[in-house]
């Protein structure tokens, strides 16, 4: 009996596996890397790669070698391929524990939150408050600059300059968007200095009013599953903390 093969589903599965592996290893993914996992020949994986590249989801940075995701590939991954991943209980407990010390001032709560975001995600944690148009809290910039994407001095310099330009960064973070969380990938940020970055933004409320944003800045090769769930959980806990101030 001939087995029916859903070629489109296979391509989606290969795209997911390619992006997951690239996120973990930061090197182009070769067909041999996936062949064993899928119990397929390298030639079959290469054919899928070729289709995904033609569709704009993957590219290869060298004449021969593995593939890496494009911005379109990351966007499709975030919008359609990601399954929600819950934080493990130990991480939830760590977040709650970080807020245990008594916080009396709004400013202290926001600064503490930027630190917690950075510690949990291992990227840059950013917090804004809508009424403070000239103030931004961020921690963990060095964690992003240590990523392989920013070993190039010019890319590092441009990113640092962008972060130091608080007005532009605040404008990006405080953009209107529907839903509770928004993911900006590369050029979607509208800022050439951040083309190698992704920014995940979530809203929080203070005294039942939309009040500000919490955000994570990292490379496009970001651990989206973990980062999105962590940011949303921290946003919820921040609201609880603010309601006690």
Residue pairs with C-beta under 8 A, 6 or more apart in sequence:
10 38
10 48
11 48
11 51
11 52
12 80
12 81
13 38
14 34
14 38
14 45
14 48
14 49
14 52
15 52
15 57
15 58
15 73
15 76
15 77
15 81
16 77
16 81
17 34
17 37
17 38
18 29
18 34
18 49
18 52
18 58
18 67
18 69
19 69
19 73
19 74
19 77
19 81
21 29
21 33
21 34
22 28
22 29
22 68
22 69
22 221
23 221
23 222
23 223
23 224
26 147
26 148
26 149
26 221
27 66
28 60
28 61
28 62
28 65
28 66
28 67
28 68
29 66
29 67
29 68
30 65
30 66
30 67
31 42
31 43
31 45
31 46
31 49
31 66
32 42
32 45
33 66
34 40
34 45
35 41
35 42
35 44
35 45
38 44
38 45
49 58
49 60
49 67
52 58
52 67
52 73
53 59
53 60
53 67
56 70
56 72
56 73
57 69
57 70
57 72
57 73
57 76
58 67
58 68
58 69
58 70
58 73
59 67
59 68
59 69
59 70
60 66
60 67
60 68
61 68
69 77
69 220
69 221
71 185
71 186
71 187
71 188
71 220
74 185
74 186
74 198
74 220
75 185
75 188
77 224
78 183
78 185
78 224
82 224
82 225
82 228
83 225
84 225
84 229
85 225
85 226
85 229
86 229
87 95
87 226
87 229
87 230
87 233
91 120
91 230
92 233
94 120
95 116
95 120
95 230
95 233
95 234
95 237
96 237
98 112
98 115
98 116
98 119
99 112
99 116
99 237
99 241
103 109
103 112
103 241
103 245
104 245
105 245
106 129
106 206
106 242
106 245
109 238
109 241
109 242
109 245
110 127
110 129
110 137
110 212
111 127
111 137
113 125
113 127
113 137
113 214
113 234
113 238
114 125
114 126
114 127
114 137
114 138
114 139
114 140
115 125
115 139
115 140
116 125
116 234
117 123
117 125
117 126
117 127
117 139
117 140
117 214
117 215
117 216
117 230
117 231
117 234
118 124
118 125
118 139
118 140
118 143
119 125
119 140
120 230
120 234
121 216
121 218
121 223
121 226
121 227
121 230
121 231
122 140
122 143
123 140
123 143
123 144
123 216
123 217
123 218
123 222
123 227
124 138
124 139
124 140
124 141
124 143
124 144
124 163
124 216
124 217
124 218
125 138
125 139
125 140
125 214
125 215
125 216
126 136
126 137
126 138
126 169
126 173
126 213
126 214
126 215
126 216
126 217
127 136
127 137
127 138
127 212
127 213
127 214
127 215
128 135
128 136
128 137
128 170
128 173
128 174
128 212
128 213
128 215
129 135
129 206
129 211
129 212
130 174
130 210
130 211
130 212
130 213
131 211
133 170
134 166
134 167
134 170
135 166
136 166
136 169
136 170
136 173
138 163
138 217
141 160
141 163
144 150
144 159
144 197
144 217
144 218
144 219
145 156
145 159
145 160
147 218
147 219
147 221
149 155
149 196
149 219
149 220
149 221
150 156
150 159
150 196
150 219
155 196
158 192
158 193
159 193
159 194
159 196
159 197
161 193
162 168
162 169
162 191
162 193
162 194
163 169
163 217
168 191
172 184
172 189
172 190
172 191
172 199
173 199
173 201
173 213
173 215
174 213
175 182
175 201
177 201
180 202
180 203
180 232
180 235
181 200
181 201
181 202
181 203
181 228
181 231
181 232
182 200
182 201
182 202
183 198
183 199
183 200
183 201
183 224
183 228
184 198
184 199
184 200
184 201
185 198
185 220
186 194
186 195
186 196
186 197
186 198
186 220
187 195
189 195
189 197
189 199
194 217
196 219
196 220
197 217
197 218
197 219
197 220
198 217
198 218
198 219
198 220
198 222
198 224
199 215
199 216
199 217
200 215
200 216
200 222
200 224
200 227
200 228
200 231
201 213
201 214
201 215
202 213
202 214
202 215
202 231
202 232
202 235
203 210
203 212
203 213
203 235
204 211
204 212
204 213
204 214
204 235
204 238
204 239
204 242
205 211
205 239
205 242
206 212
206 239
206 242
206 243
207 242
207 243
211 242
214 231
214 234
214 235
214 238
215 231
216 222
216 227
216 230
216 231
218 227
